[in-house]
Amino acid sequence: MKLSVLDQSVVPEGSTPATALHNSLELARLADQLGYHRYWLAEHHATPSFAGPAPEIMAARVAAETSRIRVGSGGVLLPHYSPLKVAEVFRVLGALSPGRIDLGIGRGIGASSIEAHALAPGSSSGGGDDGDFPGKLAELLAFLHGGFPEEHPYGRIQLMPTAGAPEVWLLVASPQSAELAARLGLPVSIAHFGRPQVTRSVVEAYRTAFDSRDGSRPRVQIGVGVYCGPTEEEAQRVFASQRLFRLRMGRGLLLPLPSPEAALDGLRGEVEPLADEVAEWPRCVVGGPDHVYKVLTSMTEALEVDEFMVLSTIHAPHERMRSYELLAQRFGLAAETDGDKVA
């Protein structure tokens, strides 16, 4: 089982967005040393909660500061951008770090309607025109792999650099999106931490619809929240920050991530939403290393998971790194990948 890291460059309360970006670099270096398979950067716009609106820039820096781990976006929000420009940017990244670059593509907008309009003012819906997404995705793939018909005007465009096409993944959260990935023969990253109730149906829709005529096979990556501590009590303590953060987010308050102490105080007397947590597996796996191992292993056995993309929004950088360290130790990542190069 492969383990990877999804980093939202969350801004801890009492810190700054610039510091959050440097925290990401520090975590990426650690993930590379520990034997994690990929390091993906998320894209969010104009919110005090997340410091990363440009995963392609962070990916370039992370790739330069690491040596083995694959690096990419989780994901670039294609509705905002020209497929040609995205293809060019990620070909440059691929040429600079051969065999290590991933292009995770999302169909969300990661912003409010006003920011979405500012990002893509020419779009009829300000970057949120979901109906155009399949066409933009097909165009992006054609730019990356020379797939335009001979008579297509874009077929004459020679992308530079000529080498360095990234590995493309589609981020999905519904059976419909999974079926689109399957028809295109793309691997999928399923946001279990966002909609845990649909994970099984998304996996089943993807595998059923997958087009393997070119010899490719379905690949399933699950994005899951993990809060691992040396004890159950300590894991629950650091998870309190995410509990209050999510409660605030449900009320439209996108604020920096509170400390565990502030979160525990702020949660007193609050009734936390439970309806969206009812699922076959929890949205976030919280506990000691053995408990986390047991839950992820059960998901692997039931869904034939190829890889987990682990998201840990923990307030203190050293406690976030400790969570990833404990997970790597329990899964034996360093022992399995010691001396390994690009996979």
N, C-alpha and C positions, 0 to 999 in steps of 0.2 A: 504494500500500500504506500503510495506517495503522499507526502504532506507538503503543503505549500502555504504561503502567507499572503493574505489580502490586507493591505494597509490603507486605511481611509485618511491618514494624517490628521487624526482627531486632535483638536486643540484642548489641552487640559485647562480646567479653571485655574486661574492664577498664573498662567503662562501666556505665550504669544504664538501667533501663527508661524512666525519665522522659526521659533524654537521647535514647534511641532514638525516642521519639515526636516530639521536637523535630527529630531528624534527618529524620524523615518529612516534616515541614512544610517543611524547607529543600529537600529533594529535589522536593517538589510544586511549590514556587515555580519551581525551575529547569525542571522538565518543562513547566510552563505557558509559560515564556519560550522554550523550545527548539522548541515546536510539537508536542509529543506530544498525542495525541487524547483519551486518558482517563487518569485516575489512580484506581486502585482500591486499597482497603485490605482486607487479609485479616482473618479472625477466628480467633483461637486462645485457648485458656483454660488458665490455671494452669500455665504452663511458663516456666522461666527463659530460653528461647530467643527468645520473641516477646512483644512488649510490647502487642499490640493485641487486646484481647477485645471491643472495641466499635467496629466500623468506622463505624457511623452517627454516632458522636460525632466521630471523626476526619474523616469526610466533611464534616460541618458546618464544622469549622475550616478544612479544606483549601479548600472552596468559598469561604469568606470571605476567604482569603488569595491567591486566584487570580482571574483574570478571564475566561479563555477556555476552558480545559480542562474536559472533562466529568469528573465526580467521582462515585464510588460505592463499592459493596461488592464484594469479590471473594473470598468472598461472605458474606452473612448466612446462618447455618446454621439453616435453617427448622425442623428437628426440635425445636429448643429452644424455639420461640416461638409465640405466638398470631399467626395470619395477620392478624387485625384490627390488632393493635398494630404489626406490621411495616408494614402499609399506611399507618397513621396517621403513623408516624415518617417514612417516605419521602415522603409527601405534604407534610409540613411542610418537609422539605429541598427538595422540588421547588418549593414556593411561595416559599421564600427565594432559591433560585437557579434561576429558570425556564429550562427547556430544557437544563439541565446535569447533571441527576441520573440516575444508573443504579442499578438494584437488581439486583445479581448474587446469585443464590440457589444455595446449596449444600445437598446432602443428607447430607453427612458430619456428624460431631459435634465434631471439632476439639478433643477432650479425652479424658481417660480416662473409664472408666465411672463412677467416683465423682463427678467433676466434672459429667459429663453428667446424672447423677441429681440433683445439687444444682441444676443449671440448670432442669431440668424434672421436679420430684419427682412430679408427677401422672401422668407417662407410665409405662406398664407396663415400659418398658425404659430409663427414665431419659433420655429424649430421643433414644434411638437406635432407635426403632421405625420402621425404614425402610419397612415396609409401609404406613404411614399417609402417607408423603410425597406421593404423587400427589394424594390428597384435600386435604392442606393447601395444596399448590401451587395447585390449582384454586380453593380458597376464597380464597387471597390474590389471585389474578387477578380473581376476581369482586368482591372488595372494591375493588380498584383501578379497575376498569372498569365497575362497575355490572352485573355479569353474572349476578346471582342471578335465578332464576325469580320471577315475581310472587307465587307462593304460598309462597316460602321465607321463614321468619321473619327471616333476616338481610337480606332485601331491603328492609326498612323502615329499616335503619340508614343514616343520612346521615353519611358521612365528612367530617371537617373537617381541613384546609381543602378546599373543593370543587374547587379546581384544584391542579395540581402532581403529577399521576401520573408516576412515573419510567419510564424505559425498562427493561424487565425482561429479564434474561439468565439462562439456566440453565447452571450450571457442571457439566460432565459428564466422566466418565472411563471410560465403558463404552458399548457399542452400545445397551444397554437404556435408559440415561438419555438418550442422544441421540434415541432413538425417541420417548421421552416428550416431549422438547422439540419434536420435529418435529410430533407430533400436535397440540400446542398452538400451533404456529406461532411458537415463540420462537427468537431467536438463541441460539447456543451458544458457550460458552467452554470449550475442551478443554484439560485439564491435561497437556500433553505432557511437562512437566518432572516429572510424577508417574509416568505410565505411557506411555513413548514407544512401546512395542511395539504399542499398540492404536490409535494416532492415526489411521492410514489407515482401519481398519475402523469407527471411530467416525464419521469424516467421511462415509464411504460409507453407513452406516446412517442417518445424519441426513438426507442429501440424498434417499435413496430414499424415506423415510417422510414427508417434509415435506408438510404440508397447506397448500396455497397458495390455498385457495378464497376467502379474503378479500382476495386480491391481494398478500399479503406474500410475501417470497422468503427462501430460506434464507441465513443469515449465519453465517460461521464465523470465530471468533477462536481463535487458538492461543496457549496460554501456554507460553513457552519460557524456559529459563535462558540468559542471555547474560552473558559475562565478556569485555569488550572492553578492550584495552589498546593503547598506541601500537606495541607490538611483541608478537610471539607469546610471547616470554619473560616479558614483564611481565603479559600476560593469564594465563599459566599460574601465575605467582606469586600473583596475587590469587585465582585459582580454588582454590588449595590450601586456603583456609579452608573452602570449601564441600565439598571432598573429605573432610576430616577430620570436618566437621560431619555429613555424611551417614553416614560410617562409624560415628560415635558413635550417631547416631539409630537405625541398624540394630541396635545393641546395647541399645537402650532408654535411652540417655543423652541427654536433652534439655537441653543446656548452651548457654551463650552462644557466639556465633560466635568461633572463635579467630582470632588474627592470622595472616597468611601465614607469618611466621617460626615461630610456635609450631606451626602446622599442618605445615609442612615437617619440623620436628623430630619431631612426633608421628606422622607417616606413615612414618618410617624403620622398615623391618622389617615393616610392616603389609602384609597381603595384602588389597587392596581388592576388593570384589565386582564381578564383570564381567558375570555372567549377566543382570542386569536392565538392563544398558546396551546389550545387543545389540538394535538397532532400525534402521529405515530411515534415521532421522535421529537425531543425538545428543540426549540429554536436555538437555544444556547445550552451547551453542555458545561455544567458547573460542578467542580469537585476535585478530588485528588487524582493523580496520574492513572491509577488503576480504574477508577470509575470512568474517566474520559476514554480510556482505552476500550473498556467494555462497550460503551455506547457506540463509538465509532466503528468498532468491529462488527457490532450487530447490524449497523446500517450497511456496511460493506457486504456482509453475507446476504442480506435481504435484497439489496439493489444492485449488486455487482459494481460497486463504486471503484473507479480506477484511481481516484485522487481526492483528497480533501483540501479545500482552500480555507485556511483557518483565519478567522477574524476575531481579534481580542482587543476590544476598546477598553483599556485599563488606564486609569488616571496617571499613576506614577510610572515613568519610563522603565525604571529598574524592576518593578513588579510585572509590567507587561513582558519584558524580556525573560523574567523568571518563568512566567507561564509557558512561553515557547520553549525554554530550556527543559522544563520538566516533561513537556510533551515529547520533545526530541529524544530525551533519555529513555522514556517509557517505550517508545516505538523503535528504539535502537537506530535512529537515523545516522548518527555519526559513524557507527560501526559498519553500517551497510554501504555508506557512500564515501568512506575514507579514501582519499586519493583519486576519487572519481572525477572525471572531467565532464564536459558537456554531454548530456544524454539526449 
